[in-house]
Amino acid sequence: MVAMDESIANEAWWKRRAAAQAEWWRKRAAAQQEESLRQNSLMYGGLIAIGAVMVQPFLTPGPLPWICPPRSA
């Protein structure tokens, strides 16, 4: 009779442990998705900043040849 009670207790322990592990994996997956989103945002922000630095020299104001053609002497 003791073996039967022990078996039931052991089975209950395994069910609790499986439920706890399933919950842990769900939380870990959610955290992984959040971290991936954070890293992607950082990466794309850096690419935008690099693009802005590379294009900046072409955005400086200067004479526009099609509006103000150079005067010939």
C-alpha positions as protocol buffer text, in pm:
chain_id: "A"
residue {
  index: 1
  type: MET
  ca { x: 0 y: 0 z: 0 }
}
residue {
  index: 2
  type: VAL
  ca { x: 287 y: 234 z: 70 }
}
residue {
  index: 3
  type: ALA
  ca { x: 419 y: 185 z: -281 }
}
residue {
  index: 4
  type: MET
  ca { x: 87 y: 299 z: -428 }
}
residue {
  index: 5
  type: ASP
  ca { x: 76 y: 619 z: -219 }
}
residue {
  index: 6
  type: GLU
  ca { x: 439 y: 687 z: -305 }
}
residue {
  index: 7
  type: SER
  ca { x: 367 y: 639 z: -675 }
}
residue {
  index: 8
  type: ILE
  ca { x: 75 y: 885 z: -664 }
}
residue {
  index: 9
  type: ALA
  ca { x: 288 y: 1141 z: -479 }
}
residue {
  index: 10
  type: ASN
  ca { x: 570 y: 1093 z: -726 }
}
residue {
  index: 11
  type: GLU
  ca { x: 331 y: 1140 z: -1019 }
}
residue {
  index: 12
  type: ALA
  ca { x: 190 y: 1457 z: -865 }
}
residue {
  index: 13
  type: TRP
  ca { x: 542 y: 1591 z: -814 }
}
residue {
  index: 14
  type: TRP
  ca { x: 628 y: 1528 z: -1180 }
}
residue {
  index: 15
  type: LYS
  ca { x: 309 y: 1704 z: -1294 }
}
residue {
  index: 16
  type: ARG
  ca { x: 390 y: 2008 z: -1079 }
}
residue {
  index: 17
  type: ARG
  ca { x: 744 y: 2012 z: -1209 }
}
residue {
  index: 18
  type: ALA
  ca { x: 628 y: 1984 z: -1573 }
}
residue {
  index: 19
  type: ALA
  ca { x: 382 y: 2269 z: -1520 }
}
residue {
  index: 20
  type: ALA
  ca { x: 654 y: 2485 z: -1362 }
}
residue {
  index: 21
  type: GLN
  ca { x: 891 y: 2415 z: -1651 }
}
residue {
  index: 22
  type: ALA
  ca { x: 621 y: 2494 z: -1907 }
}
residue {
  index: 23
  type: GLU
  ca { x: 559 y: 2828 z: -1736 }
}
residue {
  index: 24
  type: TRP
  ca { x: 933 y: 2901 z: -1725 }
}
residue {
  index: 25
  type: TRP
  ca { x: 965 y: 2833 z: -2100 }
}
residue {
  index: 26
  type: ARG
  ca { x: 667 y: 3060 z: -2178 }
}
residue {
  index: 27
  type: LYS
  ca { x: 827 y: 3345 z: -1982 }
}
residue {
  index: 28
  type: ARG
  ca { x: 1163 y: 3284 z: -2147 }
}
residue {
  index: 29
  type: ALA
  ca { x: 1008 y: 3290 z: -2496 }
}
residue {
  index: 30
  type: ALA
  ca { x: 836 y: 3621 z: -2420 }
}
residue {
  index: 31
  type: ALA
  ca { x: 1161 y: 3771 z: -2290 }
}
residue {
  index: 32
  type: GLN
  ca { x: 1347 y: 3640 z: -2596 }
}
residue {
  index: 33
  type: GLN
  ca { x: 1098 y: 3809 z: -2828 }
}
residue {
  index: 34
  type: GLU
  ca { x: 1129 y: 4136 z: -2637 }
}
residue {
  index: 35
  type: GLU
  ca { x: 1509 y: 4124 z: -2652 }
}
residue {
  index: 36
  type: SER
  ca { x: 1502 y: 4050 z: -3024 }
}
residue {
  index: 37
  type: LEU
  ca { x: 1277 y: 4351 z: -3082 }
}
residue {
  index: 38
  type: ARG
  ca { x: 1510 y: 4573 z: -2877 }
}
residue {
  index: 39
  type: GLN
  ca { x: 1815 y: 4462 z: -3073 }
}
residue {
  index: 40
  type: ASN
  ca { x: 1641 y: 4511 z: -3408 }
}
residue {
  index: 41
  type: SER
  ca { x: 1537 y: 4863 z: -3307 }
}
residue {
  index: 42
  type: LEU
  ca { x: 1893 y: 4945 z: -3206 }
}
residue {
  index: 43
  type: MET
  ca { x: 2031 y: 4804 z: -3530 }
}
residue {
  index: 44
  type: TYR
  ca { x: 1791 y: 4993 z: -3755 }
}
residue {
  index: 45
  type: GLY
  ca { x: 1844 y: 5313 z: -3554 }
}
residue {
  index: 46
  type: GLY
  ca { x: 2219 y: 5279 z: -3611 }
}
residue {
  index: 47
  type: LEU
  ca { x: 2170 y: 5223 z: -3984 }
}
residue {
  index: 48
  type: ILE
  ca { x: 1951 y: 5534 z: -4007 }
}
residue {
  index: 49
  type: ALA
  ca { x: 2213 y: 5739 z: -3819 }
}
residue {
  index: 50
  type: ILE
  ca { x: 2492 y: 5616 z: -4048 }
}
residue {
  index: 51
  type: GLY
  ca { x: 2280 y: 5697 z: -4354 }
}
residue {
  index: 52
  type: ALA
  ca { x: 2213 y: 6048 z: -4223 }
}
residue {
  index: 53
  type: VAL
  ca { x: 2586 y: 6108 z: -4166 }
}
residue {
  index: 54
  type: MET
  ca { x: 2672 y: 5984 z: -4514 }
}
residue {
  index: 55
  type: VAL
  ca { x: 2404 y: 6197 z: -4687 }
}
residue {
  index: 56
  type: GLN
  ca { x: 2465 y: 6510 z: -4477 }
}
residue {
  index: 57
  type: PRO
  ca { x: 2729 y: 6665 z: -4707 }
}
residue {
  index: 58
  type: PHE
  ca { x: 2483 y: 6655 z: -4995 }
}
residue {
  index: 59
  type: LEU
  ca { x: 2217 y: 6836 z: -4791 }
}
residue {
  index: 60
  type: THR
  ca { x: 2421 y: 7152 z: -4724 }
}
residue {
  index: 61
  type: PRO
  ca { x: 2275 y: 7465 z: -4883 }
}
residue {
  index: 62
  type: GLY
  ca { x: 2456 y: 7609 z: -5179 }
}
residue {
  index: 63
  type: PRO
  ca { x: 2380 y: 7769 z: -5511 }
}
residue {
  index: 64
  type: LEU
  ca { x: 2126 y: 7578 z: -5713 }
}
residue {
  index: 65
  type: PRO
  ca { x: 2246 y: 7581 z: -6074 }
}
residue {
  index: 66
  type: TRP
  ca { x: 1903 y: 7533 z: -6226 }
}
residue {
  index: 67
  type: ILE
  ca { x: 1753 y: 7826 z: -6031 }
}
residue {
  index: 68
  type: CYS
  ca { x: 2044 y: 8069 z: -6029 }
}
residue {
  index: 69
  type: PRO
  ca { x: 2265 y: 7994 z: -6329 }
}
residue {
  index: 70
  type: PRO
  ca { x: 2622 y: 8128 z: -6301 }
}
residue {
  index: 71
  type: ARG
  ca { x: 2670 y: 8467 z: -6460 }
}
residue {
  index: 72
  type: SER
  ca { x: 2905 y: 8482 z: -6750 }
}
residue {
  index: 73
  type: ALA
  ca { x: 3141 y: 8778 z: -6760 }
}
